[in-house]
Amino acid sequence: MNCITDSAFRVLKILERAPGSISGEIISKELNITRSAVWKNIQELRTMGYDIQSSQKDGYNLVHSSSRLFPHEVHKKLATRAIGRKMRYYGDTPSTNGVGKQLCSEGDPQNLHGTVIIAEEQTGGVGRMGRAWISPSGGIWITIILKPSVPVDHIFMITMAGSVAIARAIRKEFELGALIKWPNDIFIGKKKIGGLLLEMSAEADTVHYCLLGIGINVNNPVKDFAAELQRDITSISAEVGHDVDRASFLARILKEFENRYQLLESGEYETVTQEWKSLSATLDNRVLIRTMKTSFEGEAIDIDEFGALIVRKDNGKLERVIAGDCTQQ
């Protein structure tokens, strides 16, 4: 998992609560370990990205926390009741949704509800329609495990709640005008900054679990992406001109999502739908729709309570689109 060992974590907690520098001797006495063990733990924390100064006179001083998305760093800023209270962290993994499926197959999804799986980098990320999802270090690549009480015909609204949460978090944290492109992309201007993927395990009317995958370009230089993508994508750092605090941003996303998810579980679908509409980059625009069976053009005029896009075709007929690709004209 490439996470901090328990012994180094105990040293980190002491450094965090110290008002300034603290000697290795004090740390060793408090933890009942040798000075050499303290030094080894300090070295481990440094390799994990923690900026720790040391001097023979004053001891150790934590100058800056790690920029990695360690659960500890997110939890310091997290204000949720359930979402994200349990986390799994990976330096890299093929897919956080893949990890979620494995966890749910091995354990009770009810006990896993709200668990957030974090990866610094995904080596086999998958987007909609099975497309590859580029997930280099510096972004936010997570999966939220959910055991929803939302009826199966309203499950897509979990994606809507997630889309609203991301757009709101971007607006509040960075004052950027993020909008939602149906069905599951987040845009700033004409450039994509993130997306969502909802997978579920269900039988008939019973939903065993849902996996909400979220990918956002955060501290990712656009030049690091493939040349054919650079014209159409952006990142938070590219928009604001500097790297940002990913842990604080992720904590904000999880809180915004929990707020909307609770509305869904209370049956307040219209509240989430209306907020989605207010943030839509798709409605009132001419669109090209491609589904598994057909393609057509028209004007996107509404979204219904189940998350389907309502398109008025050129012949005047209304078409309800449950799934497909939507390209704005």
C-alpha positions as MATLAB code, in Angstrom:
seq = 'MNCITDSAFRVLKILERAPGSISGEIISKELNITRSAVWKNIQELRTMGYDIQSSQKDGYNLVHSSSRLFPHEVHKKLATRAIGRKMRYYGDTPSTNGVGKQLCSEGDPQNLHGTVIIAEEQTGGVGRMGRAWISPSGGIWITIILKPSVPVDHIFMITMAGSVAIARAIRKEFELGALIKWPNDIFIGKKKIGGLLLEMSAEADTVHYCLLGIGINVNNPVKDFAAELQRDITSISAEVGHDVDRASFLARILKEFENRYQLLESGEYETVTQEWKSLSATLDNRVLIRTMKTSFEGEAIDIDEFGALIVRKDNGKLERVIAGDCTQQ';
ca = [
       0.000    0.000    0.000;
       3.037    2.300    0.337;
       1.555    3.830    3.476;
       3.254    4.976    6.649;
       4.233    2.241    9.119;
       2.666    2.339   12.587;
       5.924    3.276   14.297;
       6.615    6.170   11.906;
       3.008    7.293   12.260;
       3.419    7.557   16.048;
       6.505    9.723   15.537;
       4.551   11.866   13.055;
       1.769   12.471   15.586;
       4.331   13.753   18.120;
       5.914   16.051   15.531;
       2.489   17.414   14.548;
       1.475   18.368   18.065;
       4.860   19.834   19.010;
       4.784   23.667   19.000;
       8.241   23.725   17.407;
      11.327   21.560   17.389;
      11.412   18.501   19.619;
      14.436   16.435   20.550;
      14.945   12.834   19.526;
      15.449   12.020   23.196;
      11.971   13.243   24.129;
      10.428   11.278   21.256;
      12.346    8.122   22.203;
      11.230    8.360   25.836;
       7.587    8.999   24.954;
       7.443    6.030   22.575;
       9.846    3.852   24.534;
      12.073    3.290   21.504;
      15.766    3.931   20.841;
      17.128    7.172   19.413;
      18.235    5.121   16.401;
      14.664    3.938   15.879;
      13.470    7.549   16.031;
      15.975    8.478   13.328;
      14.864    5.575   11.111;
      11.229    6.635   11.473;
      12.162   10.214   10.600;
      13.927    8.948    7.477;
      10.841    6.944    6.531;
       8.610   10.002    6.913;
      10.969   11.996    4.712;
      10.730    9.369    1.968;
       6.931    9.700    2.272;
       7.162   13.391    1.463;
       7.230   14.976    4.921;
       9.625   17.934    5.185;
      11.373   17.457    8.531;
      14.303   19.638    9.560;
      16.802   18.401   12.125;
      19.637   19.890   14.152;
      21.790   18.585   16.973;
      20.806   21.543   19.107;
      17.020   21.658   18.629;
      16.058   18.198   17.391;
      13.355   17.607   14.778;
      10.836   20.055   13.321;
       7.985   19.222   10.940;
       8.119   22.027    8.384;
       5.552   20.736    5.894;
       3.211   17.764    5.670;
       3.353   15.330    2.769;
       1.463   16.251   -0.384;
       0.427   12.627   -0.829;
      -3.200   11.697   -0.203;
      -2.532    9.648    2.910;
      -5.756    8.936    4.841;
      -4.243   10.729    7.850;
      -3.863   13.953    5.846;
      -7.439   13.789    4.501;
      -8.926   12.891    7.889;
      -7.394   16.005    9.469;
      -9.758   18.040    7.268;
     -12.700   15.658    6.865;
     -16.122   16.679    8.236;
     -18.284   13.724    7.194;
     -20.188   11.213    9.310;
     -19.775    8.134    7.113;
     -18.246    8.842    3.713;
     -14.461    8.530    3.967;
     -14.320    7.602    7.640;
     -12.704    4.363    6.438;
     -10.012    4.594    3.771;
      -7.637    2.360    1.846;
      -4.528    3.947    0.341;
      -2.383    2.690   -2.545;
       0.696    4.258   -4.071;
      -0.429    2.682   -7.323;
      -3.028    0.140   -8.380;
      -4.529   -0.869  -11.723;
      -7.967    0.453  -10.721;
      -9.574    1.663   -7.489;
     -12.902    0.259   -8.718;
     -11.145   -3.081   -9.121;
      -9.999   -2.893   -5.505;
     -13.574   -2.045   -4.488;
     -14.957   -5.114   -6.259;
     -12.413   -7.332   -4.540;
     -13.183   -5.896   -1.102;
     -16.923   -6.346   -1.639;
     -16.446   -9.942   -2.784;
     -14.408  -10.726    0.328;
     -16.487   -8.861    2.926;
     -19.923   -7.500    3.776;
     -20.673   -4.405    1.647;
     -22.756   -3.032    4.531;
     -19.628   -2.885    6.678;
     -17.685   -1.323    3.814;
     -20.251    1.440    3.195;
     -18.542    4.808    2.886;
     -15.059    3.341    2.446;
     -12.908    5.442    0.136;
     -10.140    3.777   -1.868;
      -7.366    6.203   -2.833;
      -4.606    5.706   -5.385;
      -1.791    8.130   -6.144;
      -1.702    6.603   -9.599;
      -3.863    4.142  -11.539;
      -2.064    1.982  -14.061;
      -5.225    0.509  -15.614;
      -7.941    3.071  -15.004;
     -11.178    2.598  -16.961;
     -13.724    5.216  -17.941;
     -17.136    4.911  -19.558;
     -17.633    2.400  -22.391;
     -14.449    0.623  -21.252;
     -12.169    3.418  -22.412;
      -8.738    3.825  -20.821;
      -8.609    6.526  -18.157;
      -5.223    8.230  -17.795;
      -4.473    8.541  -14.077;
      -0.982    9.921  -13.372;
       0.255   10.999   -9.950;
      -0.958   14.426   -8.854;
      -4.656   13.836   -9.498;
      -7.476   12.532   -7.320;
      -8.291    8.925   -8.216;
     -10.741    7.370   -5.788;
     -13.609    4.919   -5.440;
     -16.383    5.235   -2.857;
     -18.011    1.959   -1.775;
     -21.735    2.372   -1.121;
     -24.482    0.094    0.160;
     -27.382    2.264   -0.978;
     -30.989    2.216    0.131;
     -31.825    4.117   -3.059;
     -34.270    2.199   -5.331;
     -32.636    0.546   -8.316;
     -34.427    2.805  -10.810;
     -32.885    5.866   -9.129;
     -29.346    4.495   -8.827;
     -27.995    6.779  -11.578;
     -28.783    9.680   -9.281;
     -25.722    8.642   -7.238;
     -23.658    9.721  -10.256;
     -25.645   12.960  -10.368;
     -24.984   13.553   -6.660;
     -21.278   12.903   -7.242;
     -21.181   15.270  -10.231;
     -22.837   18.041   -8.239;
     -20.455   17.436   -5.331;
     -17.359   17.767   -7.519;
     -18.611   20.857   -9.325;
     -19.573   22.521   -6.033;
     -16.256   21.584   -4.407;
     -14.293   23.086   -7.305;
     -16.383   26.262   -7.167;
     -16.052   26.669   -3.398;
     -12.407   25.660   -3.080;
     -10.980   27.432   -6.136;
     -13.676   29.825   -7.431;
     -13.628   28.115  -10.822;
     -16.872   27.833  -12.800;
     -17.092   24.046  -13.012;
     -20.083   22.620  -14.903;
     -21.474   19.123  -15.529;
     -21.687   17.590  -18.990;
     -24.188   14.738  -19.193;
     -23.837   11.973  -18.242;
     -20.780   12.133  -16.006;
     -18.073   14.609  -16.989;
     -16.916   17.759  -15.212;
     -15.810   20.681  -17.354;
     -14.226   24.076  -16.855;
     -15.022   26.117  -19.932;
     -14.697   23.786  -22.902;
     -12.128   21.528  -21.251;
     -12.698   18.354  -19.260;
     -11.230   18.268  -15.774;
     -12.753   15.077  -14.363;
     -15.311   12.328  -14.630;
     -17.222    9.666  -12.747;
     -18.002    5.999  -13.289;
     -20.745    4.170  -11.375;
     -20.666    0.381  -11.239;
     -23.042   -1.785   -9.262;
     -23.772   -5.368   -8.299;
     -27.489   -6.095   -8.259;
     -30.107   -8.797   -8.654;
     -33.641   -7.877   -9.658;
     -34.570   -5.025   -7.275;
     -31.756   -5.675   -4.794;
     -28.575   -3.594   -5.023;
     -25.721   -5.427   -3.311;
     -23.306   -2.518   -3.595;
     -22.285    0.428   -5.772;
     -18.826    1.684   -6.631;
     -18.543    5.381   -7.476;
     -15.231    5.968   -9.226;
     -14.035    9.567   -9.402;
     -11.094   10.935  -11.357;
     -10.013   14.587  -11.314;
      -6.955   16.257  -12.804;
      -5.605   18.316   -9.921;
      -1.855   18.976   -9.761;
      -1.295   17.616  -13.244;
       0.533   19.708  -15.867;
      -1.461   19.465  -19.079;
       1.784   18.978  -21.028;
       2.237   15.640  -19.242;
      -0.812   14.187  -20.978;
      -0.771   12.690  -24.469;
      -0.591   15.324  -27.233;
      -4.008   14.353  -28.635;
      -5.621   15.018  -25.233;
      -4.013   18.352  -24.379;
      -6.430   20.502  -26.387;
      -9.478   19.060  -24.634;
      -8.446   18.699  -20.979;
      -7.317   20.864  -18.102;
      -6.415   20.544  -14.423;
      -6.970   22.548  -11.262;
      -3.307   23.630  -11.127;
      -3.396   24.691  -14.791;
      -6.457   26.841  -14.085;
      -5.239   28.518  -10.880;
      -1.556   28.705  -11.788;
      -0.116   26.684   -8.896;
      -0.348   23.338   -7.148;
      -3.147   23.029   -4.577;
      -3.826   21.089   -1.372;
      -5.310   17.820   -2.617;
      -6.169   16.537    0.864;
      -8.276   19.603    1.625;
      -9.947   19.396   -1.787;
     -10.757   15.692   -1.377;
     -12.187   16.312    2.098;
     -14.431   18.987    0.561;
     -15.597   16.645   -2.235;
     -16.490   13.894    0.239;
     -18.479   16.303    2.411;
     -20.334   17.745   -0.582;
     -21.106   14.209   -1.784;
     -22.344   13.021    1.608;
     -24.735   15.980    1.778;
     -26.332   15.045   -1.584;
     -26.234   11.306   -0.935;
     -28.222   11.838    2.262;
     -30.845   13.709    0.220;
     -31.143   10.718   -2.119;
     -31.535    8.291    0.756;
     -34.288   10.543    2.115;
     -36.081   10.416   -1.237;
     -35.417   14.082   -2.016;
     -34.576   13.380   -5.644;
     -35.940   16.660   -6.958;
     -33.508   18.695   -4.841;
     -30.514   16.915   -6.365;
     -32.028   17.048   -9.863;
     -32.590   20.792   -9.663;
     -29.055   21.437   -8.441;
     -27.706   19.256  -11.249;
     -29.719   21.276  -13.762;
     -28.362   24.545  -12.360;
     -24.815   23.285  -13.011;
     -25.483   21.664  -16.389;
     -23.351   22.485  -19.402;
     -25.583   20.261  -21.553;
     -29.145   21.537  -21.205;
     -30.349   24.077  -23.756;
     -27.570   23.068  -26.140;
     -27.608   21.236  -29.434;
     -26.185   17.734  -28.983;
     -25.171   14.657  -30.929;
     -26.184   11.476  -29.110;
     -24.562    8.122  -29.818;
     -26.023    5.024  -28.191;
     -25.233    1.347  -28.685;
     -27.999    1.165  -31.324;
     -28.237    4.551  -33.019;
     -27.133    8.158  -33.223;
     -29.137   11.365  -33.643;
     -29.009   15.114  -33.133;
     -31.288   17.495  -31.317;
     -31.580   19.915  -28.412;
     -31.038   18.760  -24.836;
     -34.042   20.208  -23.048;
     -34.293   18.434  -19.687;
     -33.204   15.619  -17.405;
     -35.813   13.465  -15.680;
     -35.961   12.181  -12.117;
     -34.081    9.016  -13.099;
     -31.161   10.876  -14.666;
     -32.176   10.303  -18.304;
     -31.488   13.114  -20.765;
     -34.506   14.396  -22.689;
     -33.615   15.442  -26.228;
     -35.960   17.137  -28.714;
     -34.974   15.676  -32.069;
     -35.068   17.726  -35.260;
     -38.406   16.139  -36.194;
     -39.898   17.422  -32.933;
     -40.046   14.032  -31.240;
     -38.789   13.774  -27.658;
     -36.187   11.078  -27.025;
     -35.293    9.803  -23.553;
     -31.603    8.847  -23.410;
     -30.635    6.561  -20.537;
     -27.050    5.844  -21.599;
     -24.785    6.980  -24.399;
     -22.222    9.487  -25.562;
     -23.235   13.125  -25.715;
     -21.271   15.559  -27.884;
     -22.268   19.200  -27.807;
     -22.525   20.826  -31.193;
];
